[in-house]
């Protein structure tokens, strides 16, 4: 299992965190998602790390990766 950590844009509240967690948990192989609202960080534990799939899902829900 791998853990990926990255910054995302537009994370402002608990609702944002819940939306991200729900969306990323829907991806096959994702085991755990943790969102740090204050830092805009998302940590994902998953079996098959595929950053493109994660990035695409985040863009779909309005939380693109930060540059």
C-alpha positions as CSV (number, residue, x, y, z in Angstrom):
1,X,0.0,0.0,0.0
2,X,1.2,3.5,-0.8
3,X,0.4,6.9,0.7
4,X,0.2,10.0,-1.5
5,X,0.0,13.5,-0.1
6,X,-0.7,16.6,-2.1
7,X,-2.1,20.1,-1.9
8,X,-5.5,21.0,-3.4
9,X,-7.2,24.3,-4.1
10,X,-10.5,25.6,-2.7
11,X,-10.6,23.6,0.5
12,X,-12.4,25.9,3.0
13,X,-14.6,23.9,5.3
14,X,-15.7,20.6,6.6
15,X,-18.1,20.2,3.7
16,X,-15.3,20.6,1.2
17,X,-13.3,17.9,3.1
18,X,-16.3,15.5,3.1
19,X,-16.9,16.0,-0.6
20,X,-13.2,15.2,-1.3
21,X,-13.2,12.2,1.0
22,X,-16.4,10.8,-0.5
23,X,-15.2,11.3,-4.1
24,X,-11.7,9.8,-3.5
25,X,-13.1,6.9,-1.5
26,X,-15.2,6.0,-4.6
27,X,-12.0,5.2,-6.5
28,X,-11.2,1.5,-6.6
29,X,-8.1,0.7,-4.4
30,X,-8.4,3.7,-2.1
31,X,-8.4,2.7,1.5
32,X,-8.3,5.9,3.5
33,X,-8.5,9.6,2.7
34,X,-7.6,12.4,5.2
35,X,-8.1,16.1,4.5
36,X,-6.3,18.9,6.4
37,X,-8.5,21.9,5.8
38,X,-6.1,24.4,7.3
39,X,-3.2,23.3,5.1
40,X,-5.2,22.3,2.0
41,X,-3.5,18.9,2.2
42,X,-5.0,15.6,1.2
43,X,-3.5,12.3,2.2
44,X,-4.6,9.1,0.4
45,X,-3.7,5.5,1.3
46,X,-4.3,3.2,-1.7
47,X,-3.2,0.0,-3.3
48,X,-2.5,1.1,-6.8
49,X,-1.2,4.7,-6.8
50,X,-2.6,6.4,-9.9
51,X,-2.2,10.2,-9.6
52,X,-3.9,10.9,-12.9
53,X,-7.1,9.2,-11.7
54,X,-7.0,11.1,-8.4
55,X,-6.2,14.4,-10.1
56,X,-9.1,13.9,-12.6
57,X,-11.6,13.1,-9.9
58,X,-10.5,16.2,-7.9
59,X,-10.9,18.4,-10.9
60,X,-14.4,17.0,-11.6
61,X,-15.6,18.0,-8.1
62,X,-13.9,21.5,-8.2
63,X,-10.8,20.9,-6.1
64,X,-7.9,20.9,-8.6
65,X,-4.4,20.1,-7.4
66,X,-2.4,23.2,-6.3
67,X,0.6,24.2,-8.4
